[in-house]
Amino acid sequence: MKVVSRAPVRPTTRPVLVTGGCGFIGCNLVHALAARGERVLVLDSLARPGAERNARWLKALHPAAIEFRRADMRDERAVRAAVASARAVLHLAAQVAVTTSLEDPAQDFAINAGGAVVLLEAVRRLNPQSPVLFASTNKVYGRLFGAGDVKAAGKRCAPVGAGYAHGVSEDTPLDFHSPYGCSKGAADQYVRDYARVFGLRTAVLRMSCVYGPRQFGNEDQGWLAHFALKTLRGEPITIYGPGRQVRDVLFVDDAVAAWLAALERIDAVAGRVFNLGGGPANTVSLLEAIDMLAAIHGAAPVVRLAPARPGDQPWYVSDTRAFAAALGWRPRTAPGEGMRALYGWLAAAVARPAPPAQEVHA
């Protein structure tokens, strides 16, 4: 990733705490912070595939700047110890898959909602001046549209009517759909309310389809990386629903720049909730992403269609005007450029030919 160019930070002995700092967005944030001269404390359970690989990458690049602690967000003692010494908290640790939440809603709630409360209570009691930024999700808005509320237009769909020219705004009513949406939505509201009720310096960033290097995508999360990996390995891609579903996509360097801007100017955004995505200028449908990958790869992947899954949004585009107005931020990486960077990183770093079918054992 490109290191975000900003003025050097003032030396400090207190680290920035990044929970989930070995995940995709987390490790890119940790790298950017350490490259700017920050000390960083990473709290991560290393449960997600690719997390250990990201941890090794960070250790190799910044051996003196980063401290790693392996812990789960449900471990109150570990969370309290990490929060007590932090100058700021960036909370990205989570259970991230809708399908996993459907299989085990209680665990999903305990990690996402319960873990957020454990963190907030630690900040409130031990370090109330510390800024807290929380990675929420566009899933807090639910499906938004039924089958009759969107219309097909070529390889994408669009809302019926003219009410979404700028995307979905933060004023849209919350309508959690799936246990994952409920758990992240509850955490979203807790983080917001701890600013209103207890005066903490918190802000919520509702993320939409961040992608880029160091993303180990799978069918449940990180769909652009998942598509790219399947393409590289010559494996079929399963699309759930018609494939015309539209998302705004945000390259990870632009996401990191947004997080750093919010951290640097926390008092301008404290107590607020923002959508953070690529916005209307950076939208792509699933079928269009397949075409994009085919052009980069030089051959079209095999695509299989399957029924839509519960909670899948037929159309979602973030209205990012509030965040842009508050901090002067805007995404700078077009989907084509970002997809080439993601594909190139995956081709060099992780793609391997799939073993022959007869050698695969259950």
Number of C-alpha atoms within 10 A of each C-alpha: 16 11 16 17 10 10 7 10 11 8 9 11 10 15 23 26 26 27 29 28 30 32 29 24 22 24 23 25 26 30 25 21 22 21 17 17 14 22 24 26 24 26 25 26 20 20 15 16 13 17 23 16 14 22 19 13 16 21 16 10 13 17 12 11 19 23 15 16 16 12 19 20 26 18 13 17 12 15 23 19 12 23 27 17 17 22 19 23 24 25 23 24 24 27 20 20 17 22 18 15 20 14 11 12 17 12 15 26 23 17 23 27 26 18 23 27 21 18 23 25 18 20 26 16 11 16 19 18 14 21 24 26 24 24 21 29 22 26 26 25 21 20 19 22 14 11 7 8 14 17 15 13 9 9 15 22 19 18 19 13 10 8 9 16 11 15 18 21 17 19 8 10 11 16 15 21 20 20 22 29 28 23 26 28 26 21 25 24 15 18 28 21 16 20 17 15 10 10 14 23 25 28 29 27 22 23 21 23 21 22 27 27 22 25 27 23 21 16 16 12 16 19 20 26 23 18 25 29 24 21 23 21 15 16 15 13 19 16 20 16 15 17 23 22 24 22 24 24 29 26 26 26 24 22 24 23 20 22 17 18 17 24 21 13 13 20 13 14 20 22 20 19 22 23 26 34 30 29 24 20 13 20 21 22 20 22 19 18 21 22 15 19 23 15 12 16 16 9 13 15 21 13 16 11 12 12 10 14 11 12 18 18 20 26 23 28 28 27 23 23 19 17 20 16 10 14 16 11 18 19 22 14 17 15 21 14 11 20 23 18 17 22 24 16 17 21 15 9 11 12 16 13 11 13 9 7 7 6 8 8 5 3
